[in-house]
Amino acid sequence: MSQTLQHAKIVARRSGERGHADHGWLNTYHTFSFADYFNPEFENFGALRVLNEDRVAPKSGFPAHTHRNAEIFSYILSGELTHRDSMMSKGPASSNNGKNQFYRIKRGDIQFTTGGTGISHSEYNEHGSETVHFLQIWALPWKSGLTPRYHDLTIDEQKKREGFVTIISPLKAGKKASDAQEQAAVPAVEGTIPIHADLLMGASIISNGLSATWTVGGHGVVTSKEDRKVYVHLPMSHGGQSKVRLPDGTVLGEGDGAFVSKVNAGDALNIDSLGVAEAEVVVLDSN
């Protein structure tokens, strides 16, 4: 283990141990208890509550359903996903009239919703032939009853190949944000999506033989500095040809993850790519 992480505890979460359901139109894997999968040992990890790796078949998807008091985000790995919610005016996606009617998100995009007091949304793969592969992630907000909001962001692929890119960071104004500060939605890290949690999300595409380093706590932008909880996930994107190694020597294959605990803000989490294919690694760094 690298000198900076000798104090860390790293526990692998193997792909085959996750909850799994294949509904035909939806093939889904659950890192944490979700839907019909329940395991009391995997309820959450800090503020991280849900990490589902989903594949949705063409011309199918999740019909309108309601969320409350959750921060919900979708990270697209391949294909496209169309999102509509109760805050948007109605209109067909094919009209391409703009985001007041729908979000159509593709590879490199992330779409984010604050459920707050309640928001109804649907997510469909409206493509005629391509399956969409994405991560559905939920975080527990630092308080309930928030005003529903949504954001989207496109992440530069080249920047992810240069190292970890921070995608989500805490709302800069924190738990006591005024209505005006909520409306302004300024994140702690410029250029990211603000979340109502002491949580960061980052991603990197690491070529074979190279490494990338995630700085725990994002250079001091988080509130809780000690005993951070970082979940590392390697999506199933390259037919099993991606592999990474963590600082203690743990090797993760596609679909695997790892719970990294007892780390502090400023610690360096080094991840090496060992596979034949490049590895797209996602980290979720929570209090």
Sequence and secondary structure as in RCSB ss.txt:
>XXXX:A:sequence
MSQTLQHAKIVARRSGERGHADHGWLNTYHTFSFADYFNPEFENFGALRVLNEDRVAPKSGFPAHTHRNAEIFSY
ILSGELTHRDSMMSKGPASSNNGKNQFYRIKRGDIQFTTGGTGISHSEYNEHGSETVHFLQIWALPWKSGLTPRY
HDLTIDEQKKREGFVTIISPLKAGKKASDAQEQAAVPAVEGTIPIHADLLMGASIISNGLSATWTVGGHGVVTSK
EDRKVYVHLPMSHGGQSKVRLPDGTVLGEGDGAFVSKVNAGDALNIDSLGVAEAEVVVLDSN
>XXXX:A:secstr
  GGGTT EEEEE GGGSEEEE SSEEEEESS BTTB  TT S BTTEEEEEEEEE TTEEEEEEEE S EEEEE
EEESEEEEEETTS    GGG   TTT EEEETTEEEEEE TT EEEEEEE  SS  EEEEEEEE  SSSS   EE
EEEE  HHHHHHS EEEEEEBTT TT  HHHHHHT BSSTTSEEESSSEEEEEEEE TT EEEEETTTTTTSS  
SSEEEEEE  S STT  EEE TTS EEETT EEEEEEE TT EEEEEE SSS EEEEEEEE 
